[in-house]
Amino acid sequence: MPKLDTTVPQTARIWNHLLGGKDNFAVDREVGDQIIASLPQLAENARLSRAYLARVVRYLAGEAGVRQFLDIGTGLPTADNTHEVAQQVAPDARIVYVDNDPLVLAHARALLTTSPEGATDYIDADLRDADTILREAARTLDLDRPVALFLMGILGHIEDDAEAKSIIDKIMGRLAPGSYLAMYDGSDTSEANNEAVRIWNISANPKYHLRSAARIAGLFEGLELVEPGVVPVTRWKPEPGAENAPEIDQYCAVGRKP
């Protein structure tokens, strides 16, 4: 397991700070505050991205009938975690979280709660290690039945599109037909967002790389995109009354394996 280093800013802890959490250190808050100075709306963007995750979980557990979730790069526990939302809709839902941040692992002890009918587990593994992830996930999930793979805000840490697509294909290739991929990541749609990521990459670890909507769409090749396709997170099946929420520089999509 990697050693906890409180002198180097870490993505999960910076994001936790942006969401108003307390599970971070001074170095994380310093970078987060620098980014907010460049892009004041980033904290709100973090909240809206989190709201998208909750809508996706409700859609998949409800309308799509999915009962298994593999959430890679889950980050630190916060409000509306995947298992909480899924088991509100389907108490028998089974969720496996994956991360390789030592602080996330420490907090996973508290996160590993579940409804009596369902199950929740945590895997300490890297996104690139598909074999370990799938082997360990199979202890909790039935990989012969549909699984929803979540890659929320994590593929931006993979600079090369071909490598990102290879990671997706390795995991989705082992999941049953009818499985889903859901993701969001930052987009290069504004100079302010580009500047915020430049500041992030000066100090934070790992670095983050923005993609256009077209490049994000390319990651879904071979999957059937769920309407409305690749859109800002506020435009993906918004709650009633939220249809006029502002577009933000976080793009998302959900795809189904035929």
N, C-alpha and C positions, 0 to 999 in steps of 0.2 A: 504494500500500500504506500502511495506517495506520502512524503513528510509534509506536515502542515507548516507552511512558510508565511509568517505574518508580515514579512518585509516586502513581498512582491504582490501587487494588486492581482486579484483573480476575478475572472468574468462572473462567476456565480455570486460572489460577494458584492461586486459593483452593482450588479442587477438587483440584488437584494436591497442595497442602499437606495437605488432609484425607486424601488417599490415601497420604500418607507420602512423596511425591515431593520432589525437590530443585529443581525448575524453577519457582521462585517468588521473590518479593522480600519484604523486611521488612514492607511495607504489606499484602501478601497474607496473611502469617502472622499479623499483628496482628488482622485481621478474622476470619480463620479461628479463631484462639484465642478471640476474643470469642464467636463463634458456638458453639464447643465448650463454653465455660463455661455457656452457656444451654441447650445441647442436647448433653450429653456423648456421646451415642450417634451423633452425626452422622458421625463418622469411620467407624464401623462401617456406618452406612447407605450411605456412599459405596462401601465395599467390596462390600456386598450388591447395590447397584445395578449395579456393574461385573460382578459374577457373573451377574446377569440378562442383561446384554448378551451375555456369552459363551454362555449357554444358548440365547438367541435365534439367535445365529449358527450354533451347532451344529444347532439344529432346522431352520433354513431351508436351510442348505447340505446337511444330511443328509436328513431326512425329507421336506422340501418340494422338494428338488432345485434350489434357487436357486444360480446361479453368478455373480451380479452384485450388488454392494452399493454404495449411495450413502449415505455416512455424513456427515451435515451437522451441524456443531457438534461435531466430533470431540474437541476439546480437546487437551491435551498428551499425547504418547505415554506410555503406562504399560504395565503387564502386560496380556496377553491383548487386544491390539489386534484390531480387526475382521479385518484381513487375515491376522493370524497364526492366529486360530481358524478362519476360513473355509478357509484353504489347508491346514490340518491335516486337515480333512474332505475338501476337494475342491481338490487342488493347482492346478487350472485356474481357480479362482475369480478374478474381477476386481473390484477394490475402488477406489473413488474417495472420498477424504476431502475435506471442505469446511470451512473455518474462515476467520475474518478477523482473528484475533489475531496480531500480528507475532511474538510469541514462539513460537506454534504453528508459524507458517511457518518460522521458523528451525530448529526441531526436526524439521520434516517431512523435511528432507534425510536424516536418519538413519532416519526411519520408512519411506521409500520403498524398501523391500526387498520382494522377491516371490519366489515359487517360479518356477522356469524356465518352467513351463507357464502360469502366471497373469500378472496385471499389477496394479500399484498406482500410483495417481496422486494428486496433491493439487491442489486448486483454492483460490485465495484469493478468497473471495466471501462476501457477506452472505446470510443465510437468506432475506431478502425478495427477492433478485434471482434469481428462478427462471429467467429467460431465460439469464443468464450461466452459472448452475450447469448447466443442461441442455445448453447449447451446448458448454461445456468438457468435461462428463462424457461426451458422445457421442464424444470422441476415444478413450476407453478402453472405454466400455460400449456395447453394442448396445441402444438404447432400444426396438427392436422385439421384444425378448425380455424376459422378466420380470426386474425389478430389485427388490431389497429396499431400501426407503428407511428410514434410521435417523434419528430425531430424538430423541436421548437427552438428556434434561435441558435441552433448549433452548427448547421451546415456552413454558416458564414465563417467558421473557423477553418474550413477547408478551402484554400484559395483556388485550386484547380477544379474546373467543372468536371473533367473526366474522372478525377479521383472521387469527387462527391457522388457522382452517378454510380461509380463502381461500388461505393459503400452501400448505397441504397439497393442496388441490384443484388449484392451478396445477401443482404438481410431479406428483402422482399422475395428473392428467389427461393428461400427456404420456408416462406410462409404459404399458407393454403390459399387457393383461389377464393376470392371474396374478401381477402384482407385489404386493408386501407393504409395509405401513407398520408399523414397530415403534417404540415410544416408551416413555419413562417420564418422570414429572415429580413434583415435590413436591405433596403434598395438604394440604388444610386440615383434617386430621382430629385435630389435637391443639393445645392451647394452646402447648405447648413448641415445636412446629414453627413455629407462627405467630410466636412471639417470636424464634426464630432467624432467620427471614426478615426480620423487622422490623430486626434488627441488621444483617443483610446489606445491606439496602436503604439504610441510613444512609450507608454508605461505599462499597459495591461498585458496579462498573459492568460490564455493564448491570444494572438492577434485576430482581428476580425476583418472580413472582406465583403464588401457590398456586391450585390448582383442586380442586374436589370430584371424586369418582369419576364422578358423573353428568355433569359438564362435560367430563371427559376422554372419556367414552363418546360425547358429542356430536361430538367431533372425528373419530370414525370413521364417521359417517353416510355411507352409500353403500358401505361396505366390509363384508366378511364377517368378523366377529370370530372369531379362532382361540380355541378353548377354552384356558383357563378364562375368557376375557373380560377385563374390567377388574378387576384385583386388585393387592394389594401385590406388589412385585417378588419377595418370597420365596415367593409362592404361584403364580407362573407356572412350571409344569412343573419343580418342584424336583427336584434330583438325589436318587437313592435315599438315604434316611437323613436328608434335610434337610426332610422334610415338616413337622416340628414347629418349624422356624425361626420366630422371632418376626415378627409383622407389623410393618412399618415405614411411615413416612409418605411413601413413594415408591410411586406407583401406576403401573401399566403396562398395555399391551395390544398385541396384534398383529392386524392386519386384512389381508385379502386382497382385491385388486381383482377383481371378477367378470369 
